[in-house]
C-alpha cells in the first residue's frame, strides 16, 4: 500500500468518522471506485484507532471527570455523581456491540463489504436521522440519562456493524429519539466509540503482531497517525457546527450518495465512467 493511499484513507476517515455519514462505508467504497486495492479490515481498524485517539484528546477534561467520579465513589455505580454515572452508562451501552461484534467476527466480515448493502444503509438510516431529528424534543443532557436509555443506545449501536449505517449516525439518532440535545448526543456517541473501537483495535493489533508482518504493522501505524490528525480537526468543526445548526446537510449528503450507490449497484448508472 502506498503512502498516498494511506493519507487519502486517513483524510476520508477523519472527515467521516464523527459525522453521521458512515466512515466504514466510505472506506470500503474508496477502493471500489478508485484504482487502489482494498486496504482490508486491519487498516480500517487502524484508521478508527487514530480517530479514537482524537476523541480521547478532545474530551480529556470529561475523561478526567469520569476518573475523579470513579475514585470518589470507589468505583461503585453511583449515578448521582456525574463522572461515575457517565462511565457506567458507557459500559452498559458498550456491551451489546461487543457481543454482536464477536458473533459477526466468528462468521466473518467480508460478506458485509458490498455496495448494495452500503447504499441502502446510507440512504435509509440517513432518512431515519432526519425524521427523528425533526420530531424529537431537545431538552435532555447526558446527566439525565438512565440505565434503560444506555441499553437502547447500545442496541442501536449494534446496527453500526453493518457498513453504511454509521456508528455515529445511529447512536446520535437514538440519542435524539430519547430527547437529547444535538451536541450532547454527538458527545455521547463519540465517547461511546472509545471502548468499542479500542476493543476491536486490540484484537486486530494482536493478530498483526502474531502474523509478524512488519510491513503491514508499519502501514497500520502510519494510518493511526494520519487519521488522528484529520480526526481531531473534524471533531472540532463538527461540534462547532452543532452549536447553531442541525444534521440536515449530512442527511442530504447521505440521500444523494445512497441513491447514486444503489443506481450503480443495480446496473443503472456506472460511477466509474462518470469519475473518469
Rosetta blueprint (number, residue, H / E / L):
1 X L
2 X L
3 X H
4 X H
5 X H
6 X H
7 X H
8 X H
9 X H
10 X H
11 X H
12 X H
13 X H
14 X H
15 X H
16 X H
17 X L
18 X L
19 X L
20 X L
21 X L
22 X L
23 X H
24 X H
25 X H
26 X H
27 X H
28 X H
29 X H
30 X H
31 X H
32 X H
33 X L
34 X L
35 X L
36 X L
37 X L
38 X L
39 X L
40 X H
41 X H
42 X H
43 X H
44 X H
45 X H
46 X H
47 X H
48 X H
49 X H
50 X H
51 X H
52 X H
53 X H
54 X H
55 X H
56 X H
57 X H
58 X H
59 X L
60 X H
61 X H
62 X H
63 X H
64 X H
65 X H
66 X H
67 X H
68 X H
69 X H
70 X H
71 X H
72 X H
73 X L
74 X L
75 X L
76 X L
77 X L
78 X L
79 X L
80 X L
81 X L
82 X H
83 X H
84 X H
85 X H
86 X H
87 X H
88 X H
89 X H
90 X H
91 X H
92 X H
93 X H
94 X H
95 X H
96 X H
97 X H
98 X H
99 X H
100 X H
101 X H
102 X H
103 X H
104 X H
105 X H
106 X H
107 X H
108 X L
109 X L
110 X H
111 X H
112 X H
113 X L
114 X L
115 X H
116 X H
117 X H
118 X H
119 X H
120 X H
121 X H
122 X H
123 X H
124 X H
125 X H
126 X H
127 X H
128 X H
129 X H
130 X H
131 X H
132 X H
133 X H
134 X H
135 X H
136 X L
137 X L
138 X L
139 X L
140 X E
141 X L
142 X H
143 X H
144 X H
145 X L
146 X L
147 X H
148 X H
149 X H
150 X H
151 X H
152 X H
153 X H
154 X H
155 X H
156 X H
157 X H
158 X H
159 X H
160 X H
161 X H
162 X L
163 X L
164 X L
165 X L
166 X L
167 X H
168 X H
169 X H
170 X H
171 X H
172 X H
173 X H
174 X H
175 X H
176 X H
177 X H
178 X L
179 X L
180 X E
181 X L
182 X H
183 X H
184 X H
185 X H
186 X H
187 X H
188 X H
189 X H
190 X H
191 X H
192 X H
193 X H
194 X H
195 X H
196 X H
197 X H
198 X H
199 X H
200 X H
201 X H
202 X H
203 X H
204 X H
205 X H
206 X H
207 X H
208 X H
209 X H
210 X H
211 X H
212 X L
213 X L
214 X H
215 X H
216 X H
217 X H
218 X H
219 X H
220 X H
221 X H
222 X H
223 X H
224 X H
225 X H
226 X H
227 X H
228 X H
229 X H
230 X H
231 X H
232 X H
233 X H
234 X H
235 X H
236 X H
237 X H
238 X H
239 X H
240 X H
241 X H
242 X L
243 X L
244 X L
245 X L
246 X L
247 X L
248 X H
249 X H
250 X H
251 X H
252 X H
253 X H
254 X H
255 X H
256 X H
257 X H
258 X H
259 X H
260 X H
261 X H
262 X H
263 X H
264 X H
265 X H
266 X L
267 X L
268 X L
269 X L
270 X L
271 X H
272 X H
273 X H
274 X H
275 X H
276 X L
